[in-house]
Amino acid sequence: MTAHHLPTVASNGNPYVIAELTREALSQCEPDLAAFRTALGAHPQFGNRFSVHVYSKDGSALRARMFAPLAGTWEDPATGSANAPLACLLLSLDPDAEEAKFEIHQGVEMGRASLLQVDARRTPNGIVATLRGLCVPVMHGEIDL
């Protein structure tokens, strides 16, 4: 589905191929390792990492999934580095808006539901995003120096 944009690369540091899908297609996503290898071979500018961030949109509520199997992340339950540029991209598509707020649900299909809130806003230096959220903790640690 390309209701809002064609698949595109967006980044606030780490590049992601971002694509809009229907809710049904999003729930059925499964990484194809051979296809990821082929895509990475066709795009050497990504180095050794080819990451795909897919989402479905219902107003300001988004459902997202991120896959980077070649970098050891089959699926990530909460990807701030992908959702911040997604919010910036979506704001850039609405030239009349000065800001946009999104509630992003990720990790649902993998049983680690996370909720991220992302605010994107236009500034004199371009569009910037602020991200905050909740996730399911999977480890805890301490370091003594």
N, C-alpha and C positions, 0 to 999 in steps of 0.2 A: 504494500500500500504506500502510496506517495501523496497523500492528501495535503500535507504541509510542505514537503521537500523531498528531493531525491536523496538516496543514501549519500552521505557526505562525511568528510573527515573533520573532526573538531578536536581542539586540544586546549588545555590550560597547563600543559606540561607533557603529559602522555597522550599521544594521538589515539583516537578511537574512530572507527567507522561507525557512524550513527545512522540507524534506519528506523523509520516508523513502520509499525505493523498493526494489524487488527489484534484485538484482545485474544481471539482464538489462535491466530498464528503465533503470537507471543508465547502462549501457554504450551505450544507444541514444539518450540525450538529445541534442537539437539545439535551440538557441534559436530561437524563432519571434519575429522582431522585431516583427511586428504585435501579437502577444499581449503582449509586454513593454510596448509603448506603451499598449495598452488597460489593462493592469494598473496602470501608472503613473498614467494618467488617472483611474482609479477610486480611487487611493490617494495623493492629493496630499501627505500627510504625509511621503512619502519624498523630497520635493524633486525633484531631477532624476535620481535614482538608484533603480533598482529591481533589486535583486540577489537571485538565487535560489541557494540552497545545497542540493544534494540529496546523499543518502548512502544506503548500504546497510550493514547491521550484521550481524556474525557474532561474537557474544560481545563481546570488547573490541576486535576488529579492525573498522575502518570503512573503506569506500571512498567517497570524496567527489568532487564536482565543483561548481564555482561559476561562475555565468554572470551577467554584468552588461553586456550589449551596449550598453545606452543610455548607459553611462558610459565606453564605449571598451574594455571588457574582455570580449571574446567568451567566453573561458574562462580561468580563472586556474589555474596549476599547483600553487600552495601558498598557501592563504588563511588565515593565522593569525587574522585578524579575523572569520572565519566559523566556524572550527573551535573556537575558545575558547568562544563562546556555545553551540555545538552540544554540547560536553562538559558545560557547565553545565546545559543543557536536559536531557540524558540523565540526569545525576545527580539533577536535580529530580524525575524520574519514578520514582525508586527511594527512597521515603521512609525505608527502613531503612538505607541505605548512608550512610556518612560521607564516603566518597571514591570516586572512580572513575578508572581509568587507561585511556586509549585510544591505540591505534596507528592513525593515519589515513594512508591511501594516497591521494594526489591527483595529478592530472596524467598518469595512466597513459594514458588514451585520446588525449591530445594529444602523446604521446611525450616528456614532460618529468616523468617519475615523481618524486614527492617523498614523503618520509616525515616526518610530524609526530607527535610524542608529546605528548599533552595529559593533564594531571592536573587533575581538578576536586575540590574539597573544600568541605565546609560549614564556615563560620566564624560567629562571632557577628554579623558584618556581612552575611551571606548567602553564596551560593555563589561561589567564585572559581576561576579556572583559571590554570595555568602551562603554557606552550607552548614547545616546542623542536623542532628538526627539521633535516632536510637537504633541499636542493633542487638543481636543476640550474642553476648560474650561467649567465647569459646576457650579462652585461657586468661590467666592472670599471672603477673610476674613482678619481681622487684629486682633492682640492681643496686648493689652497694659499691660506692666508689671510694 
